[in-house]
Amino acid sequence: MIERVYLNVSSPERVNARKLGADWDEIERGWWINLSNVDEFYSYWPEAVPSRYRPDCRPPYVLSDMIPRNTWYVNLRSAMTKEGWYRLRQKVYDKAGNRCQVCGGKGSRWSVECDEQWAFIEPGYDGVGTQLLRCLTALCPDCHSLRHLGYSSVVGRLPQALEHMAYINRWTDEKCKNYETEAFGQWARRSSMTWQFDIESIKAVLRPFGVDSSEVKFQQFAGHFIPQIANHSQDISTLEPTKQHETKAEVESPIEVLNPVEKSNSWRLLGLVVSVMVVCVLTVAIGMVLLQSSTPTVRTATPVAPALQPLDPALVRNIQEAAEDWHGKVTKVGRRLELDTLPESVQAMDEYHQLMDEADKYERPRRTLNVVRGWARRGIKGKKALRRLRARVKGLRKAREHR
């Protein structure tokens, strides 16, 4: 049986991949080679081989960046505009061929995520450590969860992350458990220290991607970030989820980044406002109860509504699986239309999904999907296909209004 190794090949480099013996998988949308040919391919093009299959790499292939809690809210995504971050991460995805640079795989809902790899220099005589940005990599969601074990623990995905870590690094379960203990101990120790960012390392990483310095708010990386918690032995799983992780679901709405001290003050003010509102609501409720008790009321028999039956978990699971299957098929056809290769690929794919969802409201489900598949077979792709889809949905909308 042939074991395939998917490569990190960008679109401009597909000619070189074919010359070196790589094959194109139309279903998985990626270039691959046989596992037995990895050594020969690596000697000609080492950058295209995922790190897990490189002959000069040894386990572990991926480890966790235990980011100190006092620098959780400071990262490249929060320091850039929404459009600037879209362009930067798309360049990272394109460079990796929309494949994970560790295992060569991709996610089910979206292919890869952009990961910022940080290095930490322990504090010296001045008591201040330095946090440096090493590089930006494209990782599949499973490998990205390993890079942030703390976040995986907070959202309840730590067992799945450790299971994937054992597979990627070829570790035993016992070794994964030992690493988990060491990693969270390292996080507690780092969270008790004061850190500063090396801005020059951030500029050096962004320079090859052609990012303009005016698009990055470097003042967010300035200054010292002092510890904000007193008990650093606290289990990280008891903390609230944060926006440290970057996924496609999160980037739909840009977050406002606050300094840790400002954030804590904001939460105190919010708690005070909520307390005042609760007191007011309780006062009004008590007044209404006393008013009703002082006036005679005529009791009438009211029919008792039947108790609502809980939904069958199997039915809910089937609905979720059908929705995910539908989203995957729509996305696959969108890629066949080559919408993900347009300069405004993110906006084009978003508009495409919105139009497909709206079309299903006006006519029989999946009818528009079959029509769009026919366009792809006839070579109608890119902006031309998107214009046709707009016109079709507009016609369906008018027909619905005239009914």
Helices and strands as residue ranges (DSSP letters): E 4-6, G 11-13, H 14-19, E 23-25, E 30-34, G 35-37, H 38-44, G 46-48, G 51-53, G 69-71, H 76-79, H 82-95, E 113-121, E 128-139, H 141-147, H 149-154, H 158-169, H 173-191, E 194-197, H 199-206, G 207-209, G 213-215, G 218-221, G 236-238, G 250-252, H 260-294, H 313-336, G 339-341, H 345-362, H 367-377, H 382-402
